[in-house]
Every structure is written in C-alpha cells, then in structure tokens.
Amino acid sequence: MIGHTDSAEAAPGTIRGDFSFHISRNVIHASDSVEGAQREIQLWFQSNELVDWTDEGHCSSLYPA
C-alpha cells in the first residue's frame, strides 16, 4: 500500500509509487516495527494526546457476523 521507501523502486499503484518523486520526500511515513512506532509516538505526541483504543468492529451491529 505504501510502497518502497525509495520512490524510484516503489511500484505503481502504491502511495509512494504514484505520488512521491524523491527518497527524501517520499510523501508518507510508516514505522518499521511496533518498537519503532512506540519511539516515534513519544517524539510527536504527549501522553494526554493519546487514547487507548480497541477495535471492536467485529462485534458491531453494523457488521453482522
């Protein structure tokens, strides 16, 4: 979905393949691991800006089993 970090190697149909033009300006960021995401979240957000959330969509009446 996101595509290779280097836009020259990103496949057409991916976000970077369609919209990025240089590796240093690759349009979108994604963490490489859960640990990396946790580190990066601490850089950009304060604890009062975070919400604990559990996806319970499978239990919703909007999505019958």
CHARMM internal coordinates of N, CA and C (Angstrom, degrees):
IC EDIT
DIST 1 N 1 CA 1.4363
DIST 1 CA 1 C 1.5329
ANGL 1 N 1 CA 1 C 111.17
DIST 1 C 2 N 1.3329
ANGL 1 CA 1 C 2 N 116.40
DIHE 1 N 1 CA 1 C 2 N -47.07
DIST 2 N 2 CA 1.4591
ANGL 1 C 2 N 2 CA 119.59
DIHE 1 CA 1 C 2 N 2 CA -177.69
DIST 2 CA 2 C 1.5178
ANGL 2 N 2 CA 2 C 111.10
DIHE 1 C 2 N 2 CA 2 C -80.64
DIST 2 C 3 N 1.3173
ANGL 2 CA 2 C 3 N 116.67
DIHE 2 N 2 CA 2 C 3 N -44.82
DIST 3 N 3 CA 1.4556
ANGL 2 C 3 N 3 CA 120.89
DIHE 2 CA 2 C 3 N 3 CA -178.90
DIST 3 CA 3 C 1.5176
ANGL 3 N 3 CA 3 C 112.28
DIHE 2 C 3 N 3 CA 3 C 98.80
DIST 3 C 4 N 1.3024
ANGL 3 CA 3 C 4 N 115.33
DIHE 3 N 3 CA 3 C 4 N 167.36
DIST 4 N 4 CA 1.4660
ANGL 3 C 4 N 4 CA 123.12
DIHE 3 CA 3 C 4 N 4 CA -179.32
DIST 4 CA 4 C 1.5256
ANGL 4 N 4 CA 4 C 109.98
DIHE 3 C 4 N 4 CA 4 C -59.53
DIST 4 C 5 N 1.3377
ANGL 4 CA 4 C 5 N 116.89
DIHE 4 N 4 CA 4 C 5 N 147.06
DIST 5 N 5 CA 1.4640
ANGL 4 C 5 N 5 CA 121.68
DIHE 4 CA 4 C 5 N 5 CA 179.04
DIST 5 CA 5 C 1.5237
ANGL 5 N 5 CA 5 C 111.37
DIHE 4 C 5 N 5 CA 5 C -55.94
DIST 5 C 6 N 1.3139
ANGL 5 CA 5 C 6 N 117.04
DIHE 5 N 5 CA 5 C 6 N -41.65
DIST 6 N 6 CA 1.4674
ANGL 5 C 6 N 6 CA 122.12
DIHE 5 CA 5 C 6 N 6 CA 178.33
DIST 6 CA 6 C 1.5214
ANGL 6 N 6 CA 6 C 108.27
DIHE 5 C 6 N 6 CA 6 C -83.71
DIST 6 C 7 N 1.3066
ANGL 6 CA 6 C 7 N 117.21
DIHE 6 N 6 CA 6 C 7 N 114.27
DIST 7 N 7 CA 1.4652
ANGL 6 C 7 N 7 CA 120.72
DIHE 6 CA 6 C 7 N 7 CA -176.37
DIST 7 CA 7 C 1.5240
ANGL 7 N 7 CA 7 C 112.67
DIHE 6 C 7 N 7 CA 7 C -59.43
DIST 7 C 8 N 1.3318
ANGL 7 CA 7 C 8 N 117.58
DIHE 7 N 7 CA 7 C 8 N -25.54
DIST 8 N 8 CA 1.4643
ANGL 7 C 8 N 8 CA 120.24
DIHE 7 CA 7 C 8 N 8 CA 177.86
DIST 8 CA 8 C 1.5247
ANGL 8 N 8 CA 8 C 111.28
DIHE 7 C 8 N 8 CA 8 C -67.37
DIST 8 C 9 N 1.3377
ANGL 8 CA 8 C 9 N 116.91
DIHE 8 N 8 CA 8 C 9 N -22.51
DIST 9 N 9 CA 1.4614
ANGL 8 C 9 N 9 CA 121.39
DIHE 8 CA 8 C 9 N 9 CA 179.95
DIST 9 CA 9 C 1.5298
ANGL 9 N 9 CA 9 C 112.92
DIHE 8 C 9 N 9 CA 9 C -105.55
DIST 9 C 10 N 1.3258
ANGL 9 CA 9 C 10 N 116.93
DIHE 9 N 9 CA 9 C 10 N -2.75
DIST 10 N 10 CA 1.4653
ANGL 9 C 10 N 10 CA 120.60
DIHE 9 CA 9 C 10 N 10 CA -178.33
DIST 10 CA 10 C 1.5279
ANGL 10 N 10 CA 10 C 110.10
DIHE 9 C 10 N 10 CA 10 C -77.46
DIST 10 C 11 N 1.3050
ANGL 10 CA 10 C 11 N 115.85
DIHE 10 N 10 CA 10 C 11 N 134.42
DIST 11 N 11 CA 1.4672
ANGL 10 C 11 N 11 CA 121.30
DIHE 10 CA 10 C 11 N 11 CA -177.81
DIST 11 CA 11 C 1.5288
ANGL 11 N 11 CA 11 C 111.44
DIHE 10 C 11 N 11 CA 11 C -71.24
DIST 11 C 12 N 1.3338
ANGL 11 CA 11 C 12 N 116.97
DIHE 11 N 11 CA 11 C 12 N 146.10
DIST 12 N 12 CA 1.4598
ANGL 11 C 12 N 12 CA 120.20
DIHE 11 CA 11 C 12 N 12 CA 172.08
DIST 12 CA 12 C 1.5306
ANGL 12 N 12 CA 12 C 109.21
DIHE 11 C 12 N 12 CA 12 C -57.40
DIST 12 C 13 N 1.3132
ANGL 12 CA 12 C 13 N 115.39
DIHE 12 N 12 CA 12 C 13 N 144.23
DIST 13 N 13 CA 1.4556
ANGL 12 C 13 N 13 CA 119.66
DIHE 12 CA 12 C 13 N 13 CA -178.64
DIST 13 CA 13 C 1.5194
ANGL 13 N 13 CA 13 C 112.90
DIHE 12 C 13 N 13 CA 13 C 94.87
DIST 13 C 14 N 1.3503
ANGL 13 CA 13 C 14 N 116.77
DIHE 13 N 13 CA 13 C 14 N -11.12
DIST 14 N 14 CA 1.4634
ANGL 13 C 14 N 14 CA 119.89
DIHE 13 CA 13 C 14 N 14 CA 173.90
DIST 14 CA 14 C 1.5250
ANGL 14 N 14 CA 14 C 107.92
DIHE 13 C 14 N 14 CA 14 C -95.11
DIST 14 C 15 N 1.3210
ANGL 14 CA 14 C 15 N 116.65
DIHE 14 N 14 CA 14 C 15 N 162.31
DIST 15 N 15 CA 1.4645
ANGL 14 C 15 N 15 CA 120.11
DIHE 14 CA 14 C 15 N 15 CA -179.26
DIST 15 CA 15 C 1.5228
ANGL 15 N 15 CA 15 C 110.32
DIHE 14 C 15 N 15 CA 15 C -59.11
DIST 15 C 16 N 1.3260
ANGL 15 CA 15 C 16 N 117.25
DIHE 15 N 15 CA 15 C 16 N -47.98
DIST 16 N 16 CA 1.4637
ANGL 15 C 16 N 16 CA 119.97
DIHE 15 CA 15 C 16 N 16 CA -179.36
DIST 16 CA 16 C 1.5244
ANGL 16 N 16 CA 16 C 111.99
DIHE 15 C 16 N 16 CA 16 C -71.17
DIST 16 C 17 N 1.3112
ANGL 16 CA 16 C 17 N 117.07
DIHE 16 N 16 CA 16 C 17 N -36.19
DIST 17 N 17 CA 1.4572
ANGL 16 C 17 N 17 CA 120.07
DIHE 16 CA 16 C 17 N 17 CA 178.79
DIST 17 CA 17 C 1.5181
ANGL 17 N 17 CA 17 C 112.65
DIHE 16 C 17 N 17 CA 17 C -64.16
DIST 17 C 18 N 1.3159
ANGL 17 CA 17 C 18 N 116.58
DIHE 17 N 17 CA 17 C 18 N -33.95
DIST 18 N 18 CA 1.4639
ANGL 17 C 18 N 18 CA 120.95
DIHE 17 CA 17 C 18 N 18 CA -177.64
DIST 18 CA 18 C 1.5251
ANGL 18 N 18 CA 18 C 113.94
DIHE 17 C 18 N 18 CA 18 C -91.13
DIST 18 C 19 N 1.3446
ANGL 18 CA 18 C 19 N 117.88
DIHE 18 N 18 CA 18 C 19 N -29.35
DIST 19 N 19 CA 1.4641
ANGL 18 C 19 N 19 CA 119.04
DIHE 18 CA 18 C 19 N 19 CA -169.91
DIST 19 CA 19 C 1.5212
ANGL 19 N 19 CA 19 C 115.67
DIHE 18 C 19 N 19 CA 19 C -122.99
DIST 19 C 20 N 1.3278
ANGL 19 CA 19 C 20 N 118.96
DIHE 19 N 19 CA 19 C 20 N -12.21
DIST 20 N 20 CA 1.4559
ANGL 19 C 20 N 20 CA 121.37
DIHE 19 CA 19 C 20 N 20 CA -177.59
DIST 20 CA 20 C 1.5230
ANGL 20 N 20 CA 20 C 110.46
DIHE 19 C 20 N 20 CA 20 C -93.95
DIST 20 C 21 N 1.3417
ANGL 20 CA 20 C 21 N 115.70
DIHE 20 N 20 CA 20 C 21 N 151.70
DIST 21 N 21 CA 1.4646
ANGL 20 C 21 N 21 CA 118.21
DIHE 20 CA 20 C 21 N 21 CA 178.94
DIST 21 CA 21 C 1.5219
ANGL 21 N 21 CA 21 C 113.50
DIHE 20 C 21 N 21 CA 21 C -127.76
DIST 21 C 22 N 1.3234
ANGL 21 CA 21 C 22 N 118.81
DIHE 21 N 21 CA 21 C 22 N -6.27
DIST 22 N 22 CA 1.4570
ANGL 21 C 22 N 22 CA 120.85
DIHE 21 CA 21 C 22 N 22 CA -179.95
DIST 22 CA 22 C 1.5214
ANGL 22 N 22 CA 22 C 108.93
DIHE 21 C 22 N 22 CA 22 C -157.64
DIST 22 C 23 N 1.3281
ANGL 22 CA 22 C 23 N 116.86
DIHE 22 N 22 CA 22 C 23 N 147.17
DIST 23 N 23 CA 1.4667
ANGL 22 C 23 N 23 CA 121.03
DIHE 22 CA 22 C 23 N 23 CA -177.62
DIST 23 CA 23 C 1.5300
ANGL 23 N 23 CA 23 C 112.24
DIHE 22 C 23 N 23 CA 23 C -57.80
DIST 23 C 24 N 1.3236
ANGL 23 CA 23 C 24 N 117.91
DIHE 23 N 23 CA 23 C 24 N -32.24
DIST 24 N 24 CA 1.4694
ANGL 23 C 24 N 24 CA 120.15
DIHE 23 CA 23 C 24 N 24 CA -179.42
DIST 24 CA 24 C 1.5276
ANGL 24 N 24 CA 24 C 112.56
DIHE 23 C 24 N 24 CA 24 C -81.49
DIST 24 C 25 N 1.3215
ANGL 24 CA 24 C 25 N 116.20
DIHE 24 N 24 CA 24 C 25 N -9.10
DIST 25 N 25 CA 1.4714
ANGL 24 C 25 N 25 CA 121.16
DIHE 24 CA 24 C 25 N 25 CA 178.19
DIST 25 CA 25 C 1.5192
ANGL 25 N 25 CA 25 C 107.88
DIHE 24 C 25 N 25 CA 25 C -134.01
DIST 25 C 26 N 1.3306
ANGL 25 CA 25 C 26 N 114.45
DIHE 25 N 25 CA 25 C 26 N 67.46
DIST 26 N 26 CA 1.4585
ANGL 25 C 26 N 26 CA 118.51
DIHE 25 CA 25 C 26 N 26 CA -171.17
DIST 26 CA 26 C 1.5302
ANGL 26 N 26 CA 26 C 114.21
DIHE 25 C 26 N 26 CA 26 C -95.36
DIST 26 C 27 N 1.3203
ANGL 26 CA 26 C 27 N 117.71
DIHE 26 N 26 CA 26 C 27 N 21.11
DIST 27 N 27 CA 1.4632
ANGL 26 C 27 N 27 CA 125.71
DIHE 26 CA 26 C 27 N 27 CA 166.80
DIST 27 CA 27 C 1.5219
ANGL 27 N 27 CA 27 C 115.25
DIHE 26 C 27 N 27 CA 27 C 76.76
DIST 27 C 28 N 1.3201
ANGL 27 CA 27 C 28 N 118.63
DIHE 27 N 27 CA 27 C 28 N -41.59
DIST 28 N 28 CA 1.4607
ANGL 27 C 28 N 28 CA 120.93
DIHE 27 CA 27 C 28 N 28 CA -170.29
DIST 28 CA 28 C 1.5223
ANGL 28 N 28 CA 28 C 109.44
DIHE 27 C 28 N 28 CA 28 C -140.95
DIST 28 C 29 N 1.3231
ANGL 28 CA 28 C 29 N 115.73
DIHE 28 N 28 CA 28 C 29 N 150.41
DIST 29 N 29 CA 1.4631
ANGL 28 C 29 N 29 CA 119.71
DIHE 28 CA 28 C 29 N 29 CA 177.67
DIST 29 CA 29 C 1.5167
ANGL 29 N 29 CA 29 C 109.61
DIHE 28 C 29 N 29 CA 29 C -116.88
DIST 29 C 30 N 1.2978
ANGL 29 CA 29 C 30 N 115.56
DIHE 29 N 29 CA 29 C 30 N 143.00
DIST 30 N 30 CA 1.4621
ANGL 29 C 30 N 30 CA 121.87
DIHE 29 CA 29 C 30 N 30 CA 172.71
DIST 30 CA 30 C 1.5217
ANGL 30 N 30 CA 30 C 107.69
DIHE 29 C 30 N 30 CA 30 C -140.88
DIST 30 C 31 N 1.3037
ANGL 30 CA 30 C 31 N 116.63
DIHE 30 N 30 CA 30 C 31 N 136.13
DIST 31 N 31 CA 1.4614
ANGL 30 C 31 N 31 CA 120.92
DIHE 30 CA 30 C 31 N 31 CA 177.41
DIST 31 CA 31 C 1.5205
ANGL 31 N 31 CA 31 C 109.33
DIHE 30 C 31 N 31 CA 31 C -70.18
DIST 31 C 32 N 1.3221
ANGL 31 CA 31 C 32 N 116.18
DIHE 31 N 31 CA 31 C 32 N 150.26
DIST 32 N 32 CA 1.4653
ANGL 31 C 32 N 32 CA 120.69
DIHE 31 CA 31 C 32 N 32 CA -178.81
DIST 32 CA 32 C 1.5190
ANGL 32 N 32 CA 32 C 113.39
DIHE 31 C 32 N 32 CA 32 C -86.89
DIST 32 C 33 N 1.3344
ANGL 32 CA 32 C 33 N 117.05
DIHE 32 N 32 CA 32 C 33 N -9.26
DIST 33 N 33 CA 1.4666
ANGL 32 C 33 N 33 CA 120.44
DIHE 32 CA 32 C 33 N 33 CA -179.50
DIST 33 CA 33 C 1.5246
ANGL 33 N 33 CA 33 C 109.23
DIHE 32 C 33 N 33 CA 33 C -163.31
DIST 33 C 34 N 1.3147
ANGL 33 CA 33 C 34 N 116.51
DIHE 33 N 33 CA 33 C 34 N 168.10
DIST 34 N 34 CA 1.4680
ANGL 33 C 34 N 34 CA 120.97
DIHE 33 CA 33 C 34 N 34 CA 175.99
DIST 34 CA 34 C 1.5279
ANGL 34 N 34 CA 34 C 109.37
DIHE 33 C 34 N 34 CA 34 C -61.46
DIST 34 C 35 N 1.3287
ANGL 34 CA 34 C 35 N 116.45
DIHE 34 N 34 CA 34 C 35 N -42.40
DIST 35 N 35 CA 1.4583
ANGL 34 C 35 N 35 CA 120.75
DIHE 34 CA 34 C 35 N 35 CA -179.76
DIST 35 CA 35 C 1.5273
ANGL 35 N 35 CA 35 C 110.83
DIHE 34 C 35 N 35 CA 35 C -62.91
DIST 35 C 36 N 1.3198
ANGL 35 CA 35 C 36 N 116.54
DIHE 35 N 35 CA 35 C 36 N -42.37
DIST 36 N 36 CA 1.4593
ANGL 35 C 36 N 36 CA 120.91
DIHE 35 CA 35 C 36 N 36 CA 177.40
DIST 36 CA 36 C 1.5196
ANGL 36 N 36 CA 36 C 111.49
DIHE 35 C 36 N 36 CA 36 C -62.55
DIST 36 C 37 N 1.3176
ANGL 36 CA 36 C 37 N 116.96
DIHE 36 N 36 CA 36 C 37 N -42.16
DIST 37 N 37 CA 1.4666
ANGL 36 C 37 N 37 CA 121.38
DIHE 36 CA 36 C 37 N 37 CA 178.52
DIST 37 CA 37 C 1.5215
ANGL 37 N 37 CA 37 C 110.60
DIHE 36 C 37 N 37 CA 37 C -62.27
DIST 37 C 38 N 1.3179
ANGL 37 CA 37 C 38 N 117.02
DIHE 37 N 37 CA 37 C 38 N -42.33
DIST 38 N 38 CA 1.4669
ANGL 37 C 38 N 38 CA 120.26
DIHE 37 CA 37 C 38 N 38 CA 179.58
DIST 38 CA 38 C 1.5273
ANGL 38 N 38 CA 38 C 111.11
DIHE 37 C 38 N 38 CA 38 C -62.43
DIST 38 C 39 N 1.3302
ANGL 38 CA 38 C 39 N 117.62
DIHE 38 N 38 CA 38 C 39 N -40.98
DIST 39 N 39 CA 1.4755
ANGL 38 C 39 N 39 CA 121.25
DIHE 38 CA 38 C 39 N 39 CA 176.61
DIST 39 CA 39 C 1.5213
ANGL 39 N 39 CA 39 C 110.63
DIHE 38 C 39 N 39 CA 39 C -63.07
DIST 39 C 40 N 1.3260
ANGL 39 CA 39 C 40 N 116.47
DIHE 39 N 39 CA 39 C 40 N -46.28
DIST 40 N 40 CA 1.4597
ANGL 39 C 40 N 40 CA 121.12
DIHE 39 CA 39 C 40 N 40 CA -176.55
DIST 40 CA 40 C 1.5247
ANGL 40 N 40 CA 40 C 111.99
DIHE 39 C 40 N 40 CA 40 C -68.17
DIST 40 C 41 N 1.3055
ANGL 40 CA 40 C 41 N 117.78
DIHE 40 N 40 CA 40 C 41 N -36.29
DIST 41 N 41 CA 1.4670
ANGL 40 C 41 N 41 CA 121.29
DIHE 40 CA 40 C 41 N 41 CA 177.01
DIST 41 CA 41 C 1.5261
ANGL 41 N 41 CA 41 C 109.80
DIHE 40 C 41 N 41 CA 41 C -59.54
DIST 41 C 42 N 1.3322
ANGL 41 CA 41 C 42 N 116.89
DIHE 41 N 41 CA 41 C 42 N -40.99
DIST 42 N 42 CA 1.4636
ANGL 41 C 42 N 42 CA 120.84
DIHE 41 CA 41 C 42 N 42 CA 179.40
DIST 42 CA 42 C 1.5310
ANGL 42 N 42 CA 42 C 112.05
DIHE 41 C 42 N 42 CA 42 C -64.90
DIST 42 C 43 N 1.3298
ANGL 42 CA 42 C 43 N 117.18
DIHE 42 N 42 CA 42 C 43 N -28.41
DIST 43 N 43 CA 1.4660
ANGL 42 C 43 N 43 CA 120.77
DIHE 42 CA 42 C 43 N 43 CA 178.72
DIST 43 CA 43 C 1.5257
ANGL 43 N 43 CA 43 C 112.37
DIHE 42 C 43 N 43 CA 43 C -71.48
DIST 43 C 44 N 1.3217
ANGL 43 CA 43 C 44 N 116.67
DIHE 43 N 43 CA 43 C 44 N -34.61
DIST 44 N 44 CA 1.4610
ANGL 43 C 44 N 44 CA 121.00
DIHE 43 CA 43 C 44 N 44 CA -170.07
DIST 44 CA 44 C 1.5192
ANGL 44 N 44 CA 44 C 115.53
DIHE 43 C 44 N 44 CA 44 C -105.97
DIST 44 C 45 N 1.3319
ANGL 44 CA 44 C 45 N 117.82
DIHE 44 N 44 CA 44 C 45 N -20.08
DIST 45 N 45 CA 1.4608
ANGL 44 C 45 N 45 CA 120.26
DIHE 44 CA 44 C 45 N 45 CA -173.83
DIST 45 CA 45 C 1.5169
ANGL 45 N 45 CA 45 C 111.56
DIHE 44 C 45 N 45 CA 45 C -129.08
DIST 45 C 46 N 1.3286
ANGL 45 CA 45 C 46 N 115.51
DIHE 45 N 45 CA 45 C 46 N 146.48
DIST 46 N 46 CA 1.4568
ANGL 45 C 46 N 46 CA 121.41
DIHE 45 CA 45 C 46 N 46 CA 171.76
DIST 46 CA 46 C 1.5198
ANGL 46 N 46 CA 46 C 108.05
DIHE 45 C 46 N 46 CA 46 C -89.36
DIST 46 C 47 N 1.3342
ANGL 46 CA 46 C 47 N 116.81
DIHE 46 N 46 CA 46 C 47 N 157.60
DIST 47 N 47 CA 1.4650
ANGL 46 C 47 N 47 CA 120.13
DIHE 46 CA 46 C 47 N 47 CA -175.42
DIST 47 CA 47 C 1.5241
ANGL 47 N 47 CA 47 C 112.52
DIHE 46 C 47 N 47 CA 47 C -59.66
DIST 47 C 48 N 1.3342
ANGL 47 CA 47 C 48 N 118.37
DIHE 47 N 47 CA 47 C 48 N -31.30
DIST 48 N 48 CA 1.4630
ANGL 47 C 48 N 48 CA 120.19
DIHE 47 CA 47 C 48 N 48 CA -179.91
DIST 48 CA 48 C 1.5344
ANGL 48 N 48 CA 48 C 112.62
DIHE 47 C 48 N 48 CA 48 C -74.87
DIST 48 C 49 N 1.3175
ANGL 48 CA 48 C 49 N 117.38
DIHE 48 N 48 CA 48 C 49 N -6.34
DIST 49 N 49 CA 1.4615
ANGL 48 C 49 N 49 CA 121.29
DIHE 48 CA 48 C 49 N 49 CA 177.15
DIST 49 CA 49 C 1.5296
ANGL 49 N 49 CA 49 C 112.54
DIHE 48 C 49 N 49 CA 49 C -95.41
DIST 49 C 50 N 1.3191
ANGL 49 CA 49 C 50 N 116.97
DIHE 49 N 49 CA 49 C 50 N -4.97
DIST 50 N 50 CA 1.4599
ANGL 49 C 50 N 50 CA 121.82
DIHE 49 CA 49 C 50 N 50 CA -176.69
DIST 50 CA 50 C 1.5191
ANGL 50 N 50 CA 50 C 110.82
DIHE 49 C 50 N 50 CA 50 C -100.80
DIST 50 C 51 N 1.3091
ANGL 50 CA 50 C 51 N 116.04
DIHE 50 N 50 CA 50 C 51 N 146.79
DIST 51 N 51 CA 1.4583
ANGL 50 C 51 N 51 CA 122.50
DIHE 50 CA 50 C 51 N 51 CA -179.83
DIST 51 CA 51 C 1.5199
ANGL 51 N 51 CA 51 C 108.25
DIHE 50 C 51 N 51 CA 51 C -127.52
DIST 51 C 52 N 1.3295
ANGL 51 CA 51 C 52 N 116.81
DIHE 51 N 51 CA 51 C 52 N 133.36
DIST 52 N 52 CA 1.4636
ANGL 51 C 52 N 52 CA 120.33
DIHE 51 CA 51 C 52 N 52 CA 172.33
DIST 52 CA 52 C 1.5165
ANGL 52 N 52 CA 52 C 107.40
DIHE 51 C 52 N 52 CA 52 C -75.37
DIST 52 C 53 N 1.3135
ANGL 52 CA 52 C 53 N 117.26
DIHE 52 N 52 CA 52 C 53 N 131.00
DIST 53 N 53 CA 1.4535
ANGL 52 C 53 N 53 CA 121.03
DIHE 52 CA 52 C 53 N 53 CA -176.45
DIST 53 CA 53 C 1.5187
ANGL 53 N 53 CA 53 C 109.43
DIHE 52 C 53 N 53 CA 53 C -141.89
DIST 53 C 54 N 1.3085
ANGL 53 CA 53 C 54 N 115.50
DIHE 53 N 53 CA 53 C 54 N 135.44
DIST 54 N 54 CA 1.4559
ANGL 53 C 54 N 54 CA 121.78
DIHE 53 CA 53 C 54 N 54 CA 176.01
DIST 54 CA 54 C 1.5159
ANGL 54 N 54 CA 54 C 107.88
DIHE 53 C 54 N 54 CA 54 C -120.09
DIST 54 C 55 N 1.3134
ANGL 54 CA 54 C 55 N 116.88
DIHE 54 N 54 CA 54 C 55 N 129.56
DIST 55 N 55 CA 1.4633
ANGL 54 C 55 N 55 CA 121.25
DIHE 54 CA 54 C 55 N 55 CA 178.80
DIST 55 CA 55 C 1.5167
ANGL 55 N 55 CA 55 C 109.13
DIHE 54 C 55 N 55 CA 55 C -74.43
DIST 55 C 56 N 1.3061
ANGL 55 CA 55 C 56 N 115.69
DIHE 55 N 55 CA 55 C 56 N 108.18
DIST 56 N 56 CA 1.4554
ANGL 55 C 56 N 56 CA 120.63
DIHE 55 CA 55 C 56 N 56 CA 177.50
DIST 56 CA 56 C 1.5227
ANGL 56 N 56 CA 56 C 110.41
DIHE 55 C 56 N 56 CA 56 C -112.28
DIST 56 C 57 N 1.3240
ANGL 56 CA 56 C 57 N 116.21
DIHE 56 N 56 CA 56 C 57 N 23.06
DIST 57 N 57 CA 1.4603
ANGL 56 C 57 N 57 CA 121.41
DIHE 56 CA 56 C 57 N 57 CA -179.96
DIST 57 CA 57 C 1.5105
ANGL 57 N 57 CA 57 C 112.72
DIHE 56 C 57 N 57 CA 57 C -56.08
DIST 57 C 58 N 1.3179
ANGL 57 CA 57 C 58 N 116.74
DIHE 57 N 57 CA 57 C 58 N -31.28
DIST 58 N 58 CA 1.4598
ANGL 57 C 58 N 58 CA 120.31
DIHE 57 CA 57 C 58 N 58 CA 179.82
DIST 58 CA 58 C 1.5265
ANGL 58 N 58 CA 58 C 111.19
DIHE 57 C 58 N 58 CA 58 C -67.43
DIST 58 C 59 N 1.3403
ANGL 58 CA 58 C 59 N 117.68
DIHE 58 N 58 CA 58 C 59 N -15.90
DIST 59 N 59 CA 1.4691
ANGL 58 C 59 N 59 CA 121.64
DIHE 58 CA 58 C 59 N 59 CA 179.97
DIST 59 CA 59 C 1.5257
ANGL 59 N 59 CA 59 C 111.58
DIHE 58 C 59 N 59 CA 59 C -99.58
DIST 59 C 60 N 1.3083
ANGL 59 CA 59 C 60 N 117.16
DIHE 59 N 59 CA 59 C 60 N -7.04
DIST 60 N 60 CA 1.4563
ANGL 59 C 60 N 60 CA 121.51
DIHE 59 CA 59 C 60 N 60 CA -174.37
DIST 60 CA 60 C 1.5199
ANGL 60 N 60 CA 60 C 112.20
DIHE 59 C 60 N 60 CA 60 C -72.39
DIST 60 C 61 N 1.3239
ANGL 60 CA 60 C 61 N 115.48
DIHE 60 N 60 CA 60 C 61 N 147.34
DIST 61 N 61 CA 1.4664
ANGL 60 C 61 N 61 CA 119.99
DIHE 60 CA 60 C 61 N 61 CA 175.69
DIST 61 CA 61 C 1.5242
ANGL 61 N 61 CA 61 C 111.16
DIHE 60 C 61 N 61 CA 61 C -70.99
DIST 61 C 62 N 1.3459
ANGL 61 CA 61 C 62 N 116.64
DIHE 61 N 61 CA 61 C 62 N -13.24
DIST 62 N 62 CA 1.4632
ANGL 61 C 62 N 62 CA 119.81
DIHE 61 CA 61 C 62 N 62 CA 176.98
DIST 62 CA 62 C 1.5218
ANGL 62 N 62 CA 62 C 111.67
DIHE 61 C 62 N 62 CA 62 C -72.56
DIST 62 C 63 N 1.3164
ANGL 62 CA 62 C 63 N 115.93
DIHE 62 N 62 CA 62 C 63 N -22.57
DIST 63 N 63 CA 1.4547
ANGL 62 C 63 N 63 CA 121.39
DIHE 62 CA 62 C 63 N 63 CA -177.66
DIST 63 CA 63 C 1.5236
ANGL 63 N 63 CA 63 C 109.48
DIHE 62 C 63 N 63 CA 63 C -123.52
DIST 63 C 64 N 1.3263
ANGL 63 CA 63 C 64 N 117.67
DIHE 63 N 63 CA 63 C 64 N 79.52
DIST 64 N 64 CA 1.4685
ANGL 63 C 64 N 64 CA 119.20
DIHE 63 CA 63 C 64 N 64 CA -178.64
DIST 64 CA 64 C 1.5275
ANGL 64 N 64 CA 64 C 111.54
DIHE 63 C 64 N 64 CA 64 C -58.56
DIST 64 C 65 N 1.3050
ANGL 64 CA 64 C 65 N 115.13
DIHE 64 N 64 CA 64 C 65 N 144.42
DIST 65 N 65 CA 1.4695
ANGL 64 C 65 N 65 CA 120.93
DIHE 64 CA 64 C 65 N 65 CA -178.93
DIST 65 CA 65 C 1.5143
ANGL 65 N 65 CA 65 C 111.22
DIHE 64 C 65 N 65 CA 65 C -71.49
END
COOR INIT
IC SEED 1 N 1 CA 1 C
IC BUILD
